[in-house]
């Protein structure tokens, strides 16, 4: 879990944002990584057994945190392999009814770009979008 403060550009207020973080070193098969993404969608609607209370996450967070998937940190993989893996995960998430029905926000970037350009740069790819965004969801 990553928590950070987003300052209002006009200086009036700040917002506390939270993100789940999943770091993929490229050592697992794609289907195993994708199952991890799906577990966040299952968590979105998980309720205590035998209860009609609110989902568990609502006891911890005011809104369901977006999932930041970081691909890379593996020198054995080429840049092209890592980029392909990133876009494969986004395509699978965009086509998965569980993720789309639960409206889980998935954002993916390459570790190399994260460390060279920083998390605030438009390096995050989202399922179904053709251009990268910043980690707050802005296009630039």
Chimera marker file (.cmm) of the C-alpha trace (Angstrom):
<marker_set name="trace">
<marker id="1" x="0.000" y="0.000" z="0.000" r="1" g="1" b="0" radius="0.5"/>
<marker id="2" x="1.277" y="3.413" z="-0.950" r="1" g="1" b="0" radius="0.5"/>
<marker id="3" x="-0.250" y="6.552" z="0.553" r="1" g="1" b="0" radius="0.5"/>
<marker id="4" x="0.637" y="10.011" z="-0.697" r="1" g="1" b="0" radius="0.5"/>
<marker id="5" x="-0.676" y="13.550" z="-0.640" r="1" g="1" b="0" radius="0.5"/>
<marker id="6" x="-1.804" y="15.237" z="-3.836" r="1" g="1" b="0" radius="0.5"/>
<marker id="7" x="-1.567" y="19.017" z="-3.569" r="1" g="1" b="0" radius="0.5"/>
<marker id="8" x="-4.254" y="21.167" z="-5.104" r="1" g="1" b="0" radius="0.5"/>
<marker id="9" x="-2.667" y="23.294" z="-7.874" r="1" g="1" b="0" radius="0.5"/>
<marker id="10" x="-4.401" y="26.395" z="-6.486" r="1" g="1" b="0" radius="0.5"/>
<marker id="11" x="-3.023" y="25.672" z="-3.015" r="1" g="1" b="0" radius="0.5"/>
<marker id="12" x="-6.454" y="25.408" z="-1.366" r="1" g="1" b="0" radius="0.5"/>
<marker id="13" x="-6.418" y="21.797" z="-0.206" r="1" g="1" b="0" radius="0.5"/>
<marker id="14" x="-4.648" y="18.490" z="-0.461" r="1" g="1" b="0" radius="0.5"/>
<marker id="15" x="-5.979" y="14.983" z="-0.947" r="1" g="1" b="0" radius="0.5"/>
<marker id="16" x="-4.666" y="11.775" z="0.564" r="1" g="1" b="0" radius="0.5"/>
<marker id="17" x="-4.486" y="9.134" z="-2.148" r="1" g="1" b="0" radius="0.5"/>
<marker id="18" x="-3.801" y="5.444" z="-1.719" r="1" g="1" b="0" radius="0.5"/>
<marker id="19" x="-2.590" y="2.836" z="-4.193" r="1" g="1" b="0" radius="0.5"/>
<marker id="20" x="-2.101" y="-0.893" z="-4.002" r="1" g="1" b="0" radius="0.5"/>
<marker id="21" x="1.324" y="-1.731" z="-5.436" r="1" g="1" b="0" radius="0.5"/>
<marker id="22" x="2.176" y="-4.989" z="-7.179" r="1" g="1" b="0" radius="0.5"/>
<marker id="23" x="5.800" y="-5.388" z="-8.275" r="1" g="1" b="0" radius="0.5"/>
<marker id="24" x="6.352" y="-7.925" z="-11.044" r="1" g="1" b="0" radius="0.5"/>
<marker id="25" x="9.932" y="-9.057" z="-11.596" r="1" g="1" b="0" radius="0.5"/>
<marker id="26" x="8.970" y="-11.117" z="-14.625" r="1" g="1" b="0" radius="0.5"/>
<marker id="27" x="9.700" y="-14.424" z="-12.920" r="1" g="1" b="0" radius="0.5"/>
<marker id="28" x="6.140" y="-15.782" z="-12.960" r="1" g="1" b="0" radius="0.5"/>
<marker id="29" x="4.124" y="-16.850" z="-15.989" r="1" g="1" b="0" radius="0.5"/>
<marker id="30" x="1.676" y="-14.166" z="-17.203" r="1" g="1" b="0" radius="0.5"/>
<marker id="31" x="-1.388" y="-16.158" z="-16.075" r="1" g="1" b="0" radius="0.5"/>
<marker id="32" x="-0.075" y="-16.224" z="-12.482" r="1" g="1" b="0" radius="0.5"/>
<marker id="33" x="0.474" y="-12.457" z="-12.494" r="1" g="1" b="0" radius="0.5"/>
<marker id="34" x="-2.975" y="-11.916" z="-13.989" r="1" g="1" b="0" radius="0.5"/>
<marker id="35" x="-4.566" y="-14.015" z="-11.228" r="1" g="1" b="0" radius="0.5"/>
<marker id="36" x="-2.973" y="-11.634" z="-8.708" r="1" g="1" b="0" radius="0.5"/>
<marker id="37" x="-4.705" y="-8.729" z="-10.455" r="1" g="1" b="0" radius="0.5"/>
<marker id="38" x="-8.008" y="-10.572" z="-10.298" r="1" g="1" b="0" radius="0.5"/>
<marker id="39" x="-7.603" y="-11.054" z="-6.530" r="1" g="1" b="0" radius="0.5"/>
<marker id="40" x="-7.796" y="-7.291" z="-6.063" r="1" g="1" b="0" radius="0.5"/>
<marker id="41" x="-11.167" y="-7.357" z="-7.834" r="1" g="1" b="0" radius="0.5"/>
<marker id="42" x="-12.298" y="-10.194" z="-5.548" r="1" g="1" b="0" radius="0.5"/>
<marker id="43" x="-11.174" y="-8.161" z="-2.524" r="1" g="1" b="0" radius="0.5"/>
<marker id="44" x="-13.276" y="-5.249" z="-3.801" r="1" g="1" b="0" radius="0.5"/>
<marker id="45" x="-16.496" y="-7.155" z="-3.064" r="1" g="1" b="0" radius="0.5"/>
<marker id="46" x="-15.336" y="-9.402" z="-0.209" r="1" g="1" b="0" radius="0.5"/>
<marker id="47" x="-17.613" y="-9.302" z="2.826" r="1" g="1" b="0" radius="0.5"/>
<marker id="48" x="-17.289" y="-11.080" z="6.162" r="1" g="1" b="0" radius="0.5"/>
<marker id="49" x="-18.804" y="-14.581" z="6.013" r="1" g="1" b="0" radius="0.5"/>
<marker id="50" x="-22.506" y="-14.722" z="6.817" r="1" g="1" b="0" radius="0.5"/>
<marker id="51" x="-22.790" y="-10.963" z="6.884" r="1" g="1" b="0" radius="0.5"/>
<marker id="52" x="-24.478" y="-8.340" z="4.782" r="1" g="1" b="0" radius="0.5"/>
<marker id="53" x="-22.110" y="-5.681" z="6.094" r="1" g="1" b="0" radius="0.5"/>
<marker id="54" x="-20.106" y="-3.461" z="3.782" r="1" g="1" b="0" radius="0.5"/>
<marker id="55" x="-17.080" y="-4.900" z="1.985" r="1" g="1" b="0" radius="0.5"/>
<marker id="56" x="-13.950" y="-5.134" z="4.138" r="1" g="1" b="0" radius="0.5"/>
<marker id="57" x="-12.049" y="-2.495" z="2.223" r="1" g="1" b="0" radius="0.5"/>
<marker id="58" x="-14.603" y="0.145" z="3.270" r="1" g="1" b="0" radius="0.5"/>
<marker id="59" x="-13.468" y="-0.343" z="6.863" r="1" g="1" b="0" radius="0.5"/>
<marker id="60" x="-9.968" y="0.781" z="5.835" r="1" g="1" b="0" radius="0.5"/>
<marker id="61" x="-10.266" y="3.187" z="2.906" r="1" g="1" b="0" radius="0.5"/>
<marker id="62" x="-12.742" y="5.913" z="1.878" r="1" g="1" b="0" radius="0.5"/>
<marker id="63" x="-12.475" y="4.755" z="-1.765" r="1" g="1" b="0" radius="0.5"/>
<marker id="64" x="-11.074" y="1.566" z="-3.245" r="1" g="1" b="0" radius="0.5"/>
<marker id="65" x="-7.384" y="2.193" z="-4.019" r="1" g="1" b="0" radius="0.5"/>
<marker id="66" x="-6.173" y="1.915" z="-7.588" r="1" g="1" b="0" radius="0.5"/>
<marker id="67" x="-3.756" y="-0.901" z="-8.330" r="1" g="1" b="0" radius="0.5"/>
<marker id="68" x="-0.314" y="0.138" z="-9.586" r="1" g="1" b="0" radius="0.5"/>
<marker id="69" x="1.390" y="-2.742" z="-11.350" r="1" g="1" b="0" radius="0.5"/>
<marker id="70" x="5.114" y="-2.190" z="-11.835" r="1" g="1" b="0" radius="0.5"/>
<marker id="71" x="6.649" y="-4.405" z="-14.512" r="1" g="1" b="0" radius="0.5"/>
<marker id="72" x="10.352" y="-5.068" z="-14.606" r="1" g="1" b="0" radius="0.5"/>
<marker id="73" x="13.278" y="-4.865" z="-12.225" r="1" g="1" b="0" radius="0.5"/>
<marker id="74" x="14.630" y="-7.951" z="-13.994" r="1" g="1" b="0" radius="0.5"/>
<marker id="75" x="17.850" y="-7.478" z="-15.981" r="1" g="1" b="0" radius="0.5"/>
<marker id="76" x="17.344" y="-10.876" z="-17.644" r="1" g="1" b="0" radius="0.5"/>
<marker id="77" x="14.359" y="-9.515" z="-19.620" r="1" g="1" b="0" radius="0.5"/>
<marker id="78" x="14.685" y="-7.228" z="-22.632" r="1" g="1" b="0" radius="0.5"/>
<marker id="79" x="12.920" y="-3.901" z="-22.855" r="1" g="1" b="0" radius="0.5"/>
<marker id="80" x="10.650" y="-5.307" z="-25.573" r="1" g="1" b="0" radius="0.5"/>
<marker id="81" x="9.709" y="-8.322" z="-23.417" r="1" g="1" b="0" radius="0.5"/>
<marker id="82" x="8.817" y="-6.094" z="-20.476" r="1" g="1" b="0" radius="0.5"/>
<marker id="83" x="6.786" y="-3.712" z="-22.632" r="1" g="1" b="0" radius="0.5"/>
<marker id="84" x="4.930" y="-6.652" z="-24.180" r="1" g="1" b="0" radius="0.5"/>
<marker id="85" x="4.176" y="-8.010" z="-20.697" r="1" g="1" b="0" radius="0.5"/>
<marker id="86" x="2.847" y="-4.627" z="-19.570" r="1" g="1" b="0" radius="0.5"/>
<marker id="87" x="0.490" y="-4.325" z="-22.534" r="1" g="1" b="0" radius="0.5"/>
<marker id="88" x="-0.587" y="-7.968" z="-22.195" r="1" g="1" b="0" radius="0.5"/>
<marker id="89" x="-1.624" y="-7.366" z="-18.578" r="1" g="1" b="0" radius="0.5"/>
<marker id="90" x="-3.556" y="-4.236" z="-19.576" r="1" g="1" b="0" radius="0.5"/>
<marker id="91" x="-5.332" y="-6.083" z="-22.400" r="1" g="1" b="0" radius="0.5"/>
<marker id="92" x="-6.261" y="-8.974" z="-20.107" r="1" g="1" b="0" radius="0.5"/>
<marker id="93" x="-7.561" y="-6.577" z="-17.442" r="1" g="1" b="0" radius="0.5"/>
<marker id="94" x="-9.622" y="-4.640" z="-19.998" r="1" g="1" b="0" radius="0.5"/>
<marker id="95" x="-11.257" y="-7.885" z="-21.168" r="1" g="1" b="0" radius="0.5"/>
<marker id="96" x="-11.866" y="-9.431" z="-17.749" r="1" g="1" b="0" radius="0.5"/>
<marker id="97" x="-15.479" y="-9.068" z="-16.534" r="1" g="1" b="0" radius="0.5"/>
<marker id="98" x="-14.484" y="-9.393" z="-12.879" r="1" g="1" b="0" radius="0.5"/>
<marker id="99" x="-12.081" y="-6.455" z="-13.042" r="1" g="1" b="0" radius="0.5"/>
<marker id="100" x="-14.340" y="-4.277" z="-15.206" r="1" g="1" b="0" radius="0.5"/>
<marker id="101" x="-17.517" y="-5.067" z="-13.234" r="1" g="1" b="0" radius="0.5"/>
<marker id="102" x="-15.872" y="-4.215" z="-9.916" r="1" g="1" b="0" radius="0.5"/>
<marker id="103" x="-14.454" y="-1.078" z="-11.529" r="1" g="1" b="0" radius="0.5"/>
<marker id="104" x="-10.980" y="-1.742" z="-10.158" r="1" g="1" b="0" radius="0.5"/>
<marker id="105" x="-8.578" y="0.856" z="-11.521" r="1" g="1" b="0" radius="0.5"/>
<marker id="106" x="-5.449" y="-0.830" z="-12.850" r="1" g="1" b="0" radius="0.5"/>
<marker id="107" x="-2.403" y="1.218" z="-13.821" r="1" g="1" b="0" radius="0.5"/>
<marker id="108" x="0.797" y="-0.386" z="-15.124" r="1" g="1" b="0" radius="0.5"/>
<marker id="109" x="4.251" y="0.986" z="-15.812" r="1" g="1" b="0" radius="0.5"/>
<marker id="110" x="7.744" y="-0.281" z="-16.424" r="1" g="1" b="0" radius="0.5"/>
<marker id="111" x="10.174" y="-0.178" z="-13.500" r="1" g="1" b="0" radius="0.5"/>
<marker id="112" x="12.825" y="1.433" z="-15.713" r="1" g="1" b="0" radius="0.5"/>
<marker id="113" x="10.551" y="4.367" z="-16.559" r="1" g="1" b="0" radius="0.5"/>
<marker id="114" x="9.442" y="4.689" z="-12.953" r="1" g="1" b="0" radius="0.5"/>
<marker id="115" x="13.032" y="5.044" z="-11.763" r="1" g="1" b="0" radius="0.5"/>
<marker id="116" x="14.196" y="7.340" z="-14.574" r="1" g="1" b="0" radius="0.5"/>
<marker id="117" x="11.155" y="9.576" z="-15.094" r="1" g="1" b="0" radius="0.5"/>
<marker id="118" x="9.479" y="9.349" z="-11.695" r="1" g="1" b="0" radius="0.5"/>
<marker id="119" x="5.979" y="8.306" z="-10.630" r="1" g="1" b="0" radius="0.5"/>
<marker id="120" x="4.425" y="11.665" z="-11.538" r="1" g="1" b="0" radius="0.5"/>
<marker id="121" x="5.297" y="11.338" z="-15.225" r="1" g="1" b="0" radius="0.5"/>
<marker id="122" x="2.799" y="10.060" z="-17.787" r="1" g="1" b="0" radius="0.5"/>
<marker id="123" x="4.224" y="6.514" z="-17.732" r="1" g="1" b="0" radius="0.5"/>
<marker id="124" x="1.192" y="4.615" z="-16.426" r="1" g="1" b="0" radius="0.5"/>
<marker id="125" x="-0.847" y="2.571" z="-18.899" r="1" g="1" b="0" radius="0.5"/>
<marker id="126" x="-4.467" y="1.793" z="-18.115" r="1" g="1" b="0" radius="0.5"/>
<marker id="127" x="-6.613" y="-0.970" z="-19.610" r="1" g="1" b="0" radius="0.5"/>
<marker id="128" x="-8.618" y="0.313" z="-22.551" r="1" g="1" b="0" radius="0.5"/>
<marker id="129" x="-6.666" y="3.585" z="-22.917" r="1" g="1" b="0" radius="0.5"/>
<marker id="130" x="-4.329" y="4.333" z="-25.798" r="1" g="1" b="0" radius="0.5"/>
<marker id="131" x="-2.133" y="6.917" z="-24.048" r="1" g="1" b="0" radius="0.5"/>
<marker id="132" x="-0.259" y="6.757" z="-20.740" r="1" g="1" b="0" radius="0.5"/>
<marker id="133" x="-1.320" y="8.844" z="-17.744" r="1" g="1" b="0" radius="0.5"/>
<marker id="134" x="0.240" y="10.103" z="-14.509" r="1" g="1" b="0" radius="0.5"/>
<marker id="135" x="-0.351" y="8.107" z="-11.341" r="1" g="1" b="0" radius="0.5"/>
<marker id="136" x="-3.211" y="10.467" z="-10.493" r="1" g="1" b="0" radius="0.5"/>
<marker id="137" x="-4.882" y="9.545" z="-13.804" r="1" g="1" b="0" radius="0.5"/>
<marker id="138" x="-4.094" y="12.787" z="-15.651" r="1" g="1" b="0" radius="0.5"/>
<marker id="139" x="-2.830" y="12.652" z="-19.208" r="1" g="1" b="0" radius="0.5"/>
<marker id="140" x="0.085" y="14.982" z="-18.472" r="1" g="1" b="0" radius="0.5"/>
<link id1="1" id2="2" r="1" g="1" b="0" radius="0.2"/>
<link id1="2" id2="3" r="1" g="1" b="0" radius="0.2"/>
<link id1="3" id2="4" r="1" g="1" b="0" radius="0.2"/>
<link id1="4" id2="5" r="1" g="1" b="0" radius="0.2"/>
<link id1="5" id2="6" r="1" g="1" b="0" radius="0.2"/>
<link id1="6" id2="7" r="1" g="1" b="0" radius="0.2"/>
<link id1="7" id2="8" r="1" g="1" b="0" radius="0.2"/>
<link id1="8" id2="9" r="1" g="1" b="0" radius="0.2"/>
<link id1="9" id2="10" r="1" g="1" b="0" radius="0.2"/>
<link id1="10" id2="11" r="1" g="1" b="0" radius="0.2"/>
<link id1="11" id2="12" r="1" g="1" b="0" radius="0.2"/>
<link id1="12" id2="13" r="1" g="1" b="0" radius="0.2"/>
<link id1="13" id2="14" r="1" g="1" b="0" radius="0.2"/>
<link id1="14" id2="15" r="1" g="1" b="0" radius="0.2"/>
<link id1="15" id2="16" r="1" g="1" b="0" radius="0.2"/>
<link id1="16" id2="17" r="1" g="1" b="0" radius="0.2"/>
<link id1="17" id2="18" r="1" g="1" b="0" radius="0.2"/>
<link id1="18" id2="19" r="1" g="1" b="0" radius="0.2"/>
<link id1="19" id2="20" r="1" g="1" b="0" radius="0.2"/>
<link id1="20" id2="21" r="1" g="1" b="0" radius="0.2"/>
<link id1="21" id2="22" r="1" g="1" b="0" radius="0.2"/>
<link id1="22" id2="23" r="1" g="1" b="0" radius="0.2"/>
<link id1="23" id2="24" r="1" g="1" b="0" radius="0.2"/>
<link id1="24" id2="25" r="1" g="1" b="0" radius="0.2"/>
<link id1="25" id2="26" r="1" g="1" b="0" radius="0.2"/>
<link id1="26" id2="27" r="1" g="1" b="0" radius="0.2"/>
<link id1="27" id2="28" r="1" g="1" b="0" radius="0.2"/>
<link id1="28" id2="29" r="1" g="1" b="0" radius="0.2"/>
<link id1="29" id2="30" r="1" g="1" b="0" radius="0.2"/>
<link id1="30" id2="31" r="1" g="1" b="0" radius="0.2"/>
<link id1="31" id2="32" r="1" g="1" b="0" radius="0.2"/>
<link id1="32" id2="33" r="1" g="1" b="0" radius="0.2"/>
<link id1="33" id2="34" r="1" g="1" b="0" radius="0.2"/>
<link id1="34" id2="35" r="1" g="1" b="0" radius="0.2"/>
<link id1="35" id2="36" r="1" g="1" b="0" radius="0.2"/>
<link id1="36" id2="37" r="1" g="1" b="0" radius="0.2"/>
<link id1="37" id2="38" r="1" g="1" b="0" radius="0.2"/>
<link id1="38" id2="39" r="1" g="1" b="0" radius="0.2"/>
<link id1="39" id2="40" r="1" g="1" b="0" radius="0.2"/>
<link id1="40" id2="41" r="1" g="1" b="0" radius="0.2"/>
<link id1="41" id2="42" r="1" g="1" b="0" radius="0.2"/>
<link id1="42" id2="43" r="1" g="1" b="0" radius="0.2"/>
<link id1="43" id2="44" r="1" g="1" b="0" radius="0.2"/>
<link id1="44" id2="45" r="1" g="1" b="0" radius="0.2"/>
<link id1="45" id2="46" r="1" g="1" b="0" radius="0.2"/>
<link id1="46" id2="47" r="1" g="1" b="0" radius="0.2"/>
<link id1="47" id2="48" r="1" g="1" b="0" radius="0.2"/>
<link id1="48" id2="49" r="1" g="1" b="0" radius="0.2"/>
<link id1="49" id2="50" r="1" g="1" b="0" radius="0.2"/>
<link id1="50" id2="51" r="1" g="1" b="0" radius="0.2"/>
<link id1="51" id2="52" r="1" g="1" b="0" radius="0.2"/>
<link id1="52" id2="53" r="1" g="1" b="0" radius="0.2"/>
<link id1="53" id2="54" r="1" g="1" b="0" radius="0.2"/>
<link id1="54" id2="55" r="1" g="1" b="0" radius="0.2"/>
<link id1="55" id2="56" r="1" g="1" b="0" radius="0.2"/>
<link id1="56" id2="57" r="1" g="1" b="0" radius="0.2"/>
<link id1="57" id2="58" r="1" g="1" b="0" radius="0.2"/>
<link id1="58" id2="59" r="1" g="1" b="0" radius="0.2"/>
<link id1="59" id2="60" r="1" g="1" b="0" radius="0.2"/>
<link id1="60" id2="61" r="1" g="1" b="0" radius="0.2"/>
<link id1="61" id2="62" r="1" g="1" b="0" radius="0.2"/>
<link id1="62" id2="63" r="1" g="1" b="0" radius="0.2"/>
<link id1="63" id2="64" r="1" g="1" b="0" radius="0.2"/>
<link id1="64" id2="65" r="1" g="1" b="0" radius="0.2"/>
<link id1="65" id2="66" r="1" g="1" b="0" radius="0.2"/>
<link id1="66" id2="67" r="1" g="1" b="0" radius="0.2"/>
<link id1="67" id2="68" r="1" g="1" b="0" radius="0.2"/>
<link id1="68" id2="69" r="1" g="1" b="0" radius="0.2"/>
<link id1="69" id2="70" r="1" g="1" b="0" radius="0.2"/>
<link id1="70" id2="71" r="1" g="1" b="0" radius="0.2"/>
<link id1="71" id2="72" r="1" g="1" b="0" radius="0.2"/>
<link id1="72" id2="73" r="1" g="1" b="0" radius="0.2"/>
<link id1="73" id2="74" r="1" g="1" b="0" radius="0.2"/>
<link id1="74" id2="75" r="1" g="1" b="0" radius="0.2"/>
<link id1="75" id2="76" r="1" g="1" b="0" radius="0.2"/>
<link id1="76" id2="77" r="1" g="1" b="0" radius="0.2"/>
<link id1="77" id2="78" r="1" g="1" b="0" radius="0.2"/>
<link id1="78" id2="79" r="1" g="1" b="0" radius="0.2"/>
<link id1="79" id2="80" r="1" g="1" b="0" radius="0.2"/>
<link id1="80" id2="81" r="1" g="1" b="0" radius="0.2"/>
<link id1="81" id2="82" r="1" g="1" b="0" radius="0.2"/>
<link id1="82" id2="83" r="1" g="1" b="0" radius="0.2"/>
<link id1="83" id2="84" r="1" g="1" b="0" radius="0.2"/>
<link id1="84" id2="85" r="1" g="1" b="0" radius="0.2"/>
<link id1="85" id2="86" r="1" g="1" b="0" radius="0.2"/>
<link id1="86" id2="87" r="1" g="1" b="0" radius="0.2"/>
<link id1="87" id2="88" r="1" g="1" b="0" radius="0.2"/>
<link id1="88" id2="89" r="1" g="1" b="0" radius="0.2"/>
<link id1="89" id2="90" r="1" g="1" b="0" radius="0.2"/>
<link id1="90" id2="91" r="1" g="1" b="0" radius="0.2"/>
<link id1="91" id2="92" r="1" g="1" b="0" radius="0.2"/>
<link id1="92" id2="93" r="1" g="1" b="0" radius="0.2"/>
<link id1="93" id2="94" r="1" g="1" b="0" radius="0.2"/>
<link id1="94" id2="95" r="1" g="1" b="0" radius="0.2"/>
<link id1="95" id2="96" r="1" g="1" b="0" radius="0.2"/>
<link id1="96" id2="97" r="1" g="1" b="0" radius="0.2"/>
<link id1="97" id2="98" r="1" g="1" b="0" radius="0.2"/>
<link id1="98" id2="99" r="1" g="1" b="0" radius="0.2"/>
<link id1="99" id2="100" r="1" g="1" b="0" radius="0.2"/>
<link id1="100" id2="101" r="1" g="1" b="0" radius="0.2"/>
<link id1="101" id2="102" r="1" g="1" b="0" radius="0.2"/>
<link id1="102" id2="103" r="1" g="1" b="0" radius="0.2"/>
<link id1="103" id2="104" r="1" g="1" b="0" radius="0.2"/>
<link id1="104" id2="105" r="1" g="1" b="0" radius="0.2"/>
<link id1="105" id2="106" r="1" g="1" b="0" radius="0.2"/>
<link id1="106" id2="107" r="1" g="1" b="0" radius="0.2"/>
<link id1="107" id2="108" r="1" g="1" b="0" radius="0.2"/>
<link id1="108" id2="109" r="1" g="1" b="0" radius="0.2"/>
<link id1="109" id2="110" r="1" g="1" b="0" radius="0.2"/>
<link id1="110" id2="111" r="1" g="1" b="0" radius="0.2"/>
<link id1="111" id2="112" r="1" g="1" b="0" radius="0.2"/>
<link id1="112" id2="113" r="1" g="1" b="0" radius="0.2"/>
<link id1="113" id2="114" r="1" g="1" b="0" radius="0.2"/>
<link id1="114" id2="115" r="1" g="1" b="0" radius="0.2"/>
<link id1="115" id2="116" r="1" g="1" b="0" radius="0.2"/>
<link id1="116" id2="117" r="1" g="1" b="0" radius="0.2"/>
<link id1="117" id2="118" r="1" g="1" b="0" radius="0.2"/>
<link id1="118" id2="119" r="1" g="1" b="0" radius="0.2"/>
<link id1="119" id2="120" r="1" g="1" b="0" radius="0.2"/>
<link id1="120" id2="121" r="1" g="1" b="0" radius="0.2"/>
<link id1="121" id2="122" r="1" g="1" b="0" radius="0.2"/>
<link id1="122" id2="123" r="1" g="1" b="0" radius="0.2"/>
<link id1="123" id2="124" r="1" g="1" b="0" radius="0.2"/>
<link id1="124" id2="125" r="1" g="1" b="0" radius="0.2"/>
<link id1="125" id2="126" r="1" g="1" b="0" radius="0.2"/>
<link id1="126" id2="127" r="1" g="1" b="0" radius="0.2"/>
<link id1="127" id2="128" r="1" g="1" b="0" radius="0.2"/>
<link id1="128" id2="129" r="1" g="1" b="0" radius="0.2"/>
<link id1="129" id2="130" r="1" g="1" b="0" radius="0.2"/>
<link id1="130" id2="131" r="1" g="1" b="0" radius="0.2"/>
<link id1="131" id2="132" r="1" g="1" b="0" radius="0.2"/>
<link id1="132" id2="133" r="1" g="1" b="0" radius="0.2"/>
<link id1="133" id2="134" r="1" g="1" b="0" radius="0.2"/>
<link id1="134" id2="135" r="1" g="1" b="0" radius="0.2"/>
<link id1="135" id2="136" r="1" g="1" b="0" radius="0.2"/>
<link id1="136" id2="137" r="1" g="1" b="0" radius="0.2"/>
<link id1="137" id2="138" r="1" g="1" b="0" radius="0.2"/>
<link id1="138" id2="139" r="1" g="1" b="0" radius="0.2"/>
<link id1="139" id2="140" r="1" g="1" b="0" radius="0.2"/>
</marker_set>
